[in-house]
Amino acid sequence: MAAVRPLLPLTGVERLQHPHYRPNSTSRRSSPSQVWHSLPSAAVAPEDPRSYYSVADRIVAETPNAILANQYHNPNNPEAHYQSTAPEIWEQTRGKVTDIVVGMGTGGTISGIARYMREHGHDVRMIGVDPIGSLLYDAWKHEGSTDGLEAFTYKVEGIGEDFVPSTLDLQLVDDVVQVDDAEAFHWTRRLVREEGIFGGGSSGAALAGALKAAPNFGPERLVVVIFPDGGSRYLTKVFNDDWMREHGFLGVDTSGLTALQVAKSRGFPTLITAQEYDSKVAVITRMRQHAVSQLPVVDDSGSVLGIISEVELLEHMLANGHHSVDETISELINRDVSVRPAESPFEDALADILAHKVVLLIDDLHHPIGILTIIDALEHMASVEVQ
Ligand SMILES: Cc1ncc(COP(=O)(O)O)c(C=O)c1O
């Protein structure tokens, strides 16, 4: 599959056709190179003053010497793709292209390319990609009608709409494939990892759509997928693991590791223990020295008896004002602790962690060799991404 970038930037407009455009006759002329710090939103109605459309209108109205490119209704938008992108694809594939997969936003790209191919008699299947949440897919199925359709928000940027722009000619589109955010972002990341192509989220969406639309194509088909922009502007989103995790786009793979491997992954090679008849003071001192909040307790033969934690020690001390130095921890041991063979699969230990908050890992002799805590499990799961 080849990636083809549009070469021509969109030209300016002669007429501002946006339905919300209000011409401002008092505009003064000045340098067009001003930077605006507005925070427009895609999650509000177009009429809302915070919407991208309204903010753009306002900036144009307030800014001397500014024009609105009006990409949703500017015929120069598809025309640019008719004149540049389409012949570029045709020439670079030496007329062998059979399918072109394009994410649809304004629809300028797909409509311009499609019209060129039709008008030149080239039999090329045009496949649009639409994010789930957008209504373009349903509008295409209903021959352009949006009656009764509603859009909802999604995270991938640049594609999908809650109306049908006049720059999108759905009649020229042969098929539309839906993709969800997770698929789009998954393929965006694989694209750079495996192919070294650093595209944005809509590139990943187009690739996801292509894989759905052309699952079993043989070598006789030449599929072109458009990757519209680079990934650098999405570093805080699709390329940021925290953002991806926060939005539920990174799955976790807990398979294959033992409970002990996960317990040790945070780097506690030697397990510190306490004995049943250790004094409370000695145990508190040991906890402080090793910066741990709980210790497995063993008998004389080294077998597990239970666990002692700082919470129980503290509760006990608060409840009983006076303490002798030789009081032992014996009565404070939590003996109802979850114990598992260290080599058991991490997955199996997860339910125990949820129920008991901690799992003691033992060897064949019933000696403790590790502690698996909630934070170990969380850190491990946060660090593993399903590919
Ligand atoms: C990043 C990105 N991807 C895809 C598109 C969709 O292209 P078109 O508007 O031509 O449908 C756009 C449109 O601006 C975009 O900015």
PDBQT file of the ligand as one rigid body, heavy atoms in Angstrom, charges set to zero:
ROOT
HETATM    1  C1  LIG A 401      -5.757  15.272   9.889  1.00  0.00    +0.000 C 
HETATM    2  C2  LIG A 401      -6.860  15.162   8.883  1.00  0.00    +0.000 A 
HETATM    3  N1  LIG A 401      -7.189  13.966   8.408  1.00  0.00    +0.000 NA
HETATM    4  C3  LIG A 401      -8.190  13.823   7.516  1.00  0.00    +0.000 A 
HETATM    5  C4  LIG A 401      -8.875  14.912   7.026  1.00  0.00    +0.000 A 
HETATM    6  C5  LIG A 401     -10.011  14.661   6.069  1.00  0.00    +0.000 C 
HETATM    7  O1  LIG A 401      -9.815  15.153   4.784  1.00  0.00    +0.000 OA
HETATM    8  P1  LIG A 401     -11.007  15.816   4.035  1.00  0.00    +0.000 P 
HETATM    9  O2  LIG A 401     -11.394  17.035   4.820  1.00  0.00    +0.000 OA
HETATM   10  O3  LIG A 401     -10.467  16.153   2.689  1.00  0.00    +0.000 OA
HETATM   11  O4  LIG A 401     -12.142  14.858   3.961  1.00  0.00    +0.000 OA
HETATM   12  C6  LIG A 401      -8.532  16.179   7.477  1.00  0.00    +0.000 A 
HETATM   13  C7  LIG A 401      -9.241  17.371   6.999  1.00  0.00    +0.000 C 
HETATM   14  O5  LIG A 401      -8.955  18.476   7.331  1.00  0.00    +0.000 OA
HETATM   15  C8  LIG A 401      -7.508  16.311   8.433  1.00  0.00    +0.000 A 
HETATM   16  O6  LIG A 401      -7.164  17.501   8.933  1.00  0.00    +0.000 OA
ENDROOT
TORSDOF 0
